[in-house]
Amino acid sequence: MSASVSPSPRRSPPVPTVVETDVLIVGSGPAGASAALALSTYGVPNIVVTRYARLADTPRAHITNQRTMEVLRDLGVEQEVVAQATPQHLMGNTTFCTSLAGEELGRVRSWGNDPLVQAEHELASPTRMCDMPQHLMEPVLVNAAVARGTRLRFETEYLSHTQDADGVTATVRDRLRGDTYEIRARYLIGADGGRSKVAADAGLPMGGQMGVAGSINIVFEADLTRYTAHRPSTLYWVLAPGATVGGIGAGLVRCVRPWTEWLIVWGYDVTAGAPDLTTEYAESVVRKLVGDDDIPVTIKSSSAWTVNEMYAESYANGRVFCAGDAVHRHPPSNGLGSNTSIQDAYNLAWKLKLVLDGTAHPRLLDSYTAERAPIGRQVVTRANQSIRETAPVFEALDGLSPQTPEQLWANIAARKDGTEAAAKQRAELREAIAFKAYEFNAHGVDLNQRYASGAIVPDGTPDQGFARDPELHHQPSSRPGARLPHAWITSGSRTLSTLDTVGRGRFTLLTGIGGEGWVRAASAQDIPVATVVIGPGQEYEDPYGDWARLSEISDAGALLVRPDGFVAFRHASAAPDAGELLTDALRTVLGQA
């Protein structure tokens, strides 16, 4: 009788001592997820680590502007976002009131829903802004990134990094197993939020300050159709006693999903610390701002946070780059946070790709800070200024001085009197509410970005500035450093935007009839340069004449557009030395000059 032999226990394969990749991304929020998506779209190996066990589980960021939608269009996920987002026409009756069930004080047609502003939106871009809460946006970005090659590691905490001439070695901890290991990457992107450890470890210099005011987010479910469906909006601002303490200028009831899921923002005195966020406390705040004690309410979550006014003066240290809230920390006013984060990542990704594959010199990466840091600082300043611009609404009602709730209600009621003082009060209130266009209709802040860096070739023309308020109004330009103007053109039976002809990770040269020399020059380059010829009888035609007006060059001139849709080089006419000019321009942009 033979002896039985017990099988050997099965063992898990050993965890490698060092995991290798081209780009390590710390953080899976809008900046990290979009960096991963862009890099994987361009074929760059990357790993995303996040200390959390899942993606965002609260709405957080939500306003998604036209420039971000253009980025998502180029990365192939625009329609997935549109399918899940609240559309633009349901975003725009921003309402000021004493509570949702109480008195209405005024409205602002917002987010492009004013007829005149809507026309500007339609002229500016092939995309439409929308309201896409972060807990819906992140899965779209991450799922697409993973499908294209990103390796995602949940519950993996970044601990530290060191860098040398060839790469970055990050130490991370697996929060499930408890062990640590190293990830070796050629570059590291810190997209780990407003308390970024990567930015701190990299020693990025910061300006401004953290914790200037205290705020609370309360996510809840309630059917508020009767108070909101007739004035559809993303935001309802409540002027109630206590609304000027901390916070973002007033009490806010934000629509997450029409008209049953909501997020309230309410302030607290940051010097006294956050209140105890019990369900009872959260419900009391909800009742105060909704103004209905009988409607069923389900509290889903509560969290405290601080209003920050801080920006990084440099976005990089050696092979370490930071993006998103890690380098611009500000309140949600103007809806700029996730937009700027996604655009940071989009700016950086194509540059990393070209450096990693040897097409560009590493000095191209210097343009990331040069181009994005001024945008980040502008966004931080604008968002905090928008909070301060809410005060005149209260001032019109004499609601900033210490007083009892009864006195505030009396001040609000006084605007209905037939007196000269009441007429003055009404005028001041209308003016104060209308001025909030700088928060809710800042189209120029969204689209008027102008880059100046080593990755832009000036054409010697003077900067003409802006004909109208650059924060409120977009002004298209083909001047180097500006985003390529949008115009509708045709190709056979297709109608498409000029923006649809560029991007996809490559340079594009746009010219017209008489620009044959530019086309030959593009085909002779060492790197692929797509060509777009616009004119009668060409592959692309300009039936409305919009491109002829917006291009600011002659038919025989040329625009060289970078992979991110920004104009890198412009020549107004034909040139006998087109080949030399284009070669020099590309060498400059790629950091080879």
Secondary structure, 3 states (H helix, E strand, C coil): CCCCCCCCCCCCCCCCCEEEEEEEEECCCHHHHHHHHHHHHCCCCEEEECCCCCCCCCCCCCEECHHHHHHHHHCCCHHHHHHHCECHHHCEEEEEECCCCCCEEEEEECCCCCHHHHHHHHHHCCCCCEECCHHHHHHHHHHHHHHCCCEEECCEEEEEEEECCCCEEEEEEECCCCCEEEEEEEEEEECCCCCCHHHHHHCCCEEEEEEEEEEEEEEEECCCHHHHCCCCECEEEECCCCCCCCCCCCEEEEEEECCCEEEEEEEECCCCCCCCCCHHHHHHHHHHHHCCCCCCCEEEEEEEEEEEEEEECCCEECCEEECHHHCEECCCHHHCHHHHHHHHHHHHHHHHHHHHCCCCCHHHHHHHHHHHHHHHHHHHHHHHHHHHCCHHHHHHCCCCCCCCHHHHHHHHHHCCCCCHHHHHHHHHHHHHHHCCHHHHCCHHHHHCCECCCCCCCCCCCCCCCCCCCCCCCCCCCCCCCEECCCCEEEECCEEEEHHHHCECCEEEEEEECCCHHHHHHHHCCCCCEEEEEECCCCCEECCCCHHHHHCCCCCCCEEEECCCCEEEEEECCCCCCHHHHHHHHHHHHCCCC
